[in-house]
């Protein structure tokens, strides 16, 4: 019999589903938001899509748009959700919770710079995406030893997932938009003792 593989961890990365219309046009960042009806339906689709997939641990950002879908996924397996503040979306500082339309009217140059230099630009009193990804990596370094031989489902924001995935794959953070997932999108990264493999990305695109 072959020995059990212990230098392997599978990460199922799930971008939180679509937000309620009231939050859809706002700089939500590390703040709280509710899911739309379609977003809630997407959670049910996750449960069906992953019903035959082994998941040992479910972890989510401690924002309701991430933790509530994660709780539904965990409940189907008799698991508890681990809520982790370091998995929160990028802190948008004084922009957080305000509408993009208002922010453009107030400071169009800075908002334009933010989107043109997505990974590096820091919102007023906030953090850059790079800083947010560094925060996620402090969490990852702690959980990796315990995650050996397991499958972890992680629910958080799209920008954090894209930045984290890019860094894991050795890509420049400025290229992370190429790994962007739509709301409710799912990606899989396999982590080995000697490297990382992007196993699947936005795995049910053709069915949506």
C-alpha positions in Angstrom: 0.0 0.0 0.0 1.3 3.4 -0.9 1.9 5.8 2.0 -0.6 8.6 2.6 0.4 11.9 0.9 1.0 14.5 3.7 2.8 17.3 1.8 -0.4 18.3 -0.1 -3.2 20.7 0.6 -6.1 21.5 -1.6 -7.6 25.0 -1.4 -11.1 25.5 -2.8 -11.4 29.3 -3.1 -14.9 30.7 -3.4 -15.7 34.3 -4.1 -18.6 35.5 -2.1 -21.8 35.6 -4.2 -23.5 38.7 -5.7 -24.3 41.5 -3.3 -27.6 43.2 -2.8 -28.3 46.1 -5.1 -27.9 48.5 -2.2 -24.2 47.5 -1.9 -23.4 46.8 -5.5 -22.4 50.3 -6.4 -20.5 51.0 -3.2 -16.9 50.6 -2.1 -17.7 47.8 0.4 -14.1 46.8 1.0 -13.7 45.3 4.5 -17.3 46.4 5.4 -20.5 44.4 5.7 -23.0 43.7 3.0 -26.0 41.5 2.3 -26.4 39.1 -0.6 -28.8 39.6 -3.4 -31.5 37.0 -4.2 -29.3 35.6 -7.0 -26.4 35.5 -4.5 -28.4 33.4 -2.1 -29.3 31.1 -5.0 -25.7 30.7 -5.8 -25.0 29.3 -2.3 -27.5 26.5 -3.1 -25.6 25.9 -6.3 -22.3 25.6 -4.4 -23.8 23.0 -2.1 -25.1 21.0 -5.1 -21.8 21.4 -7.1 -19.6 20.4 -4.2 -21.8 17.6 -2.7 -19.4 14.9 -3.7 -16.3 16.9 -2.9 -14.4 16.1 0.3 -14.0 19.3 2.4 -12.3 19.0 5.8 -12.4 22.7 6.9 -14.5 25.7 6.0 -13.0 29.2 6.6 -14.3 32.6 5.8 -13.7 36.3 6.2 -15.6 37.6 9.1 -17.9 39.6 6.9 -21.5 38.4 6.5 -21.3 38.2 2.7 -18.6 35.6 3.2 -19.3 34.0 6.6 -23.0 33.3 5.9 -22.5 31.4 2.6 -19.6 29.6 4.3 -21.9 28.6 7.2 -24.4 27.1 4.7 -21.7 25.1 3.0 -20.3 23.9 6.3 -23.7 23.0 7.8 -24.2 20.4 5.0 -21.1 18.6 6.3 -21.7 19.0 10.0 -18.7 21.4 10.2 -18.3 24.7 11.9 -17.0 27.8 10.1 -13.8 29.3 11.1 -14.2 33.1 10.8 -10.9 34.9 10.1 -10.5 38.7 10.2 -7.3 38.5 8.1 -9.3 37.2 5.2 -11.3 40.4 4.9 -11.4 42.3 1.7 -9.1 45.3 1.2 -9.6 48.1 3.7 -11.0 51.0 1.7 -10.4 53.6 4.4 -12.5 56.7 4.1 -13.9 55.4 0.9 -15.5 52.4 2.6 -19.3 52.3 2.5 -19.6 55.2 0.1 -20.9 55.0 -3.5 -18.4 55.0 -6.3 -20.5 57.7 -8.0 -20.0 60.0 -5.1 -16.3 59.2 -4.9 -15.8 60.0 -8.6 -17.5 63.3 -8.2 -15.3 64.1 -5.2 -11.9 62.9 -6.4 -12.1 61.4 -9.9 -8.3 61.5 -10.4 -7.6 59.4 -7.4 -10.4 56.9 -8.2 -9.1 56.6 -11.7 -5.6 55.9 -10.4 -7.0 53.3 -8.0 -8.5 51.3 -10.9 -5.6 51.8 -13.3 -3.0 50.7 -10.7 -5.3 48.3 -8.9 -2.7 46.4 -6.8 -0.6 49.3 -5.6 -2.9 52.3 -5.0 -3.9 52.9 -1.4 -7.3 54.4 -0.8 -7.3 57.3 1.7 -6.6 55.9 5.2 -6.9 52.4 3.8 -4.6 49.7 2.5 -3.3 48.6 -0.9 -4.3 45.2 -2.3 -0.7 44.2 -1.8 -1.0 44.9 1.9 -4.2 42.9 2.1 -2.6 40.0 0.4 0.3 40.1 2.9 -2.3 40.0 5.6 -3.8 36.9 4.1 -0.4 35.3 3.8 0.2 35.7 7.6 -3.0 33.6 8.0 -1.9 31.1 5.4 1.5 30.4 7.0 -0.2 29.6 10.3 -2.8 27.2 8.8 -0.6 25.4 6.3 1.0 23.0 8.8 -2.4 21.9 10.0 -3.8 21.8 6.5 -1.4 19.1 5.3 -3.4 16.3 3.7 -6.7 18.2 3.9 -9.0 20.1 1.7 -9.9 23.6 2.8 -12.8 25.7 1.5 -12.1 29.4 1.8 -14.8 32.1 1.2 -13.8 35.7 0.8 -13.8 38.6 -1.6 -12.7 38.4 -5.2 -9.8 40.8 -5.1 -8.3 39.0 -2.1 -8.6 35.6 -3.9 -7.1 37.0 -7.1 -4.2 38.6 -5.3 -3.5 35.6 -3.1 -3.7 33.2 -6.1 -1.3 35.3 -8.1 1.2 35.5 -5.3 0.9 31.7 -4.7 1.7 31.1 -8.4 4.6 33.5 -8.4 2.9 36.1 -10.6 3.3 39.8 -10.2 0.4 41.3 -8.2 -0.4 43.7 -11.1 -1.3 40.6 -13.1 -3.9 39.4 -10.6 -6.9 40.6 -12.6 -6.2 37.7 -15.0 -7.3 35.5 -12.1 -10.4 37.4 -11.3 -13.4 35.3 -10.4 -17.0 36.5 -10.9 -19.3 36.7 -7.8 -19.9 33.1 -6.7 -17.0 31.8 -8.7 -14.9 28.9 -7.6 -11.2 28.1 -8.1 -9.0 25.2 -6.9 -5.3 25.5 -6.0 -3.3 22.4 -5.0 -0.3 23.1 -2.7 2.5 20.6 -2.6 5.7 20.5 -0.6 7.7 21.6 -3.7 5.2 23.9 -5.5 1.7 25.0 -6.3 -0.7 24.0 -9.1 -3.7 25.9 -10.4 -5.9 22.9 -10.8 -9.2 24.6 -11.9 -10.5 28.2 -12.2 -14.1 29.3 -12.3 -14.9 25.6 -12.7 -18.6 25.8 -13.7 -18.4 28.8 -16.1 -20.1 26.9 -18.9 -23.1 26.0 -16.8 -23.9 29.6 -15.7 
